Each structure stands twice: as structure tokens, then as C-alpha cells.
Amino acid sequence: MRCIIHKNVGFFHPPDGPLAAYISPFAASLDAQGYNPKTWQKQILVAAGFSQWLKQLFPRACTSSPPSESPPS
């Protein structure tokens, strides 16, 4: 199944990683600013890839659960 990001542009899998929630608004913003669809399509692919890379590089930072240890006082 395809995950639509903006208009008819999408991915086969939903974006993942810490920036995933910002991919669709980013695409809409580029479109609203008048960028050529081919240009913003490439940019959202780059942003999605960067988000995935961040998740792989910092997996613990991308979890939604709070840390189990309290910071030292």
C-alpha cells in the first residue's frame, strides 16, 4: 500500500525517524511556495532518507519513551 505524503506523491512505506512528522508539511510548504513538483519530490525523498539515517545513527534518541534514569542532581 502506498502512503501519500502530498497530492499524488508518496512512499511505499510511511516515513520513519525523528523527522517523519515533518515530511508532509515540508512538501506542502515547498508546493505552496511554487517549487516545481519534481524539485520538491526530490527534496522530500532526501528529507525522508535523512530522517531514516538519523534513526539508524541515534536509535535511543528516536524513542518516544522517557529515559529510565533520572539526571544527576
C-alpha positions in Angstrom: 0.0 0.0 0.0 1.2 3.5 -0.8 1.5 6.3 1.8 0.5 9.6 0.3 2.7 12.5 1.5 1.3 15.4 -0.5 -1.0 15.4 -3.5 -0.2 12.3 -5.6 3.3 11.9 -4.2 4.0 9.2 -1.7 6.1 6.3 -0.5 5.5 2.6 -0.4 6.1 2.8 3.4 5.4 5.7 5.8 8.4 7.8 6.5 10.3 6.8 9.7 12.6 8.5 12.1 12.6 11.7 14.1 11.7 13.9 11.1 8.8 11.8 9.8 6.1 14.0 11.2 7.6 17.0 9.3 7.9 15.4 5.8 4.3 16.1 4.7 4.2 19.7 5.9 7.6 20.3 4.3 6.2 19.0 0.9 3.1 21.2 1.3 5.3 24.2 2.1 7.5 23.7 -1.0 4.5 23.3 -3.2 2.8 26.4 -1.8 6.0 28.4 -2.5 5.7 27.5 -6.1 8.5 25.0 -6.4 8.4 22.7 -9.4 6.8 19.3 -8.3 9.9 17.4 -9.5 12.1 19.6 -7.2 10.0 19.2 -4.1 9.5 15.5 -4.7 13.3 15.1 -4.7 13.6 17.2 -1.6 11.1 15.1 0.4 12.9 11.9 -0.7 16.2 13.4 0.7 14.4 14.5 3.9 12.9 11.0 4.4 16.3 9.4 3.8 17.9 11.8 6.3 15.3 11.0 8.9 15.9 7.3 8.4 19.6 7.8 8.7 19.2 9.8 11.9 17.1 7.0 13.4 19.8 4.4 12.5 22.6 6.6 13.9 20.8 7.6 17.1 18.2 4.8 17.8 17.9 5.6 21.5 17.3 9.3 20.8 14.4 8.4 18.5 12.3 6.5 21.0 9.2 8.1 22.4 9.6 6.7 25.9 11.3 8.8 28.6 14.8 7.7 29.8 14.7 5.2 32.7 17.3 7.1 34.7 16.9 10.5 36.3 19.6 13.0 35.5 22.1 13.6 38.4 21.2 16.5 40.7 
